[in-house]
Amino acid sequence: MTDKIGFIGLGIMGRPMALNLINAGYGLVVHARRKESMEPLVAAGATACTSPAAVARQASMLFTMVSDTPDVEQVILGDDMASNAVIAGLQPGALVVDMSTISASATRIIAERVRSAGAEMLDAPVSGGDVGAIAGTLSIMVGGSASAFERARPLLEVMGKNIVHVGDCGAGQVCKACNQVLISQTIAAVGEALLLAEASGVDAAKVREALLGGFANSRALEIHGQRMLDQQYQPGFKSVLFQKDLRLVLEAAHELGLALPGAAQAAQLVNALVGQDNGELDSAAMFLSQRRLNGL
Ligand code: NAP
């Protein structure tokens, strides 16, 4: 493999995804704001860079896995002409693959700027959590050209299992927003079911166990249900990022003039959770909001 691969954003998700690429034999150049975020990657053989632009100068394909829309804008576009952003160092014909969960409409604008700089961009947000990132079994939903998708596919296959080219630029982010519409309401439904069991004096753990075998089974019942029973809210998927995702869903609905009352209701529970300083807890902590609502 001659080409170097860049990776920017080495948090709960980015770190294991980048490690999987190294373990598959790819040469990585990495950047994170904090030195300690880069250390496990450097120990595994990656080269550390001082800026996103430095990564772009060395890599013909680069991945970003940061937090929110303004972070992707900052990393890829920067905020001034003398920027340290990706766009200042892009090789001609390079491919930028943003795997963060951000706004679909902003993605289309960023991709246009990348195209103007002589490179191409894919949006490739993921589902499957830290567990999927570590195991290399993420679901990856991709927007962009078919040729760019084919170019990135071998690397995406290292990080994920269910990889779908959903459509043009932004389609991956739209798909991820649809994912969060489902996830948020499923987690809320799991919390309500466990509350009903508890309030009725029935063992909620037994209820979960029974429901896992039937039509109500879901990954949320399996994983988040267990976290709720154990009151184990170490992330995982931070509630502050969950709140951001639901904001993206509701902003898209607003732009489209679309009513999504179920997602809006779930968003209120997450708002209350983050508002009470619990943003660093896992998304399963939505159960805390539901408990408080019921005086528990
Ligand atoms: P995280 O642990 O908070 O990591 C985010 C990383 O992005 C950190 O390394 C952070 O750097 C870096 N970063 C943020 N803003 C930046 C900026 N402006 N410039 C440079 N670096 C920046 O979050 P995560 O859980 O890995 O999530 C990353 C993305 O994946 C998010 O969009 C999230 O919604 C999505 N996602 C997460 C999960 C999950 O289960 N965790 C599942 C699916 C999708 P520092 O370390 O220096 O702060």
Boltz pocket constraint, residues with backbone or C-beta under 6 A from the ligand:
constraints:
  - pocket:
      binder: B
      contacts: [[A, 9], [A, 10], [A, 11], [A, 12], [A, 13], [A, 14], [A, 32], [A, 33], [A, 34], [A, 37], [A, 65], [A, 66], [A, 67], [A, 68], [A, 70], [A, 71], [A, 72], [A, 74], [A, 75], [A, 99], [A, 100], [A, 101], [A, 102], [A, 126], [A, 127], [A, 128], [A, 129], [A, 130], [A, 236], [A, 237], [A, 238], [A, 241], [A, 245]]
      max_distance: 6.0
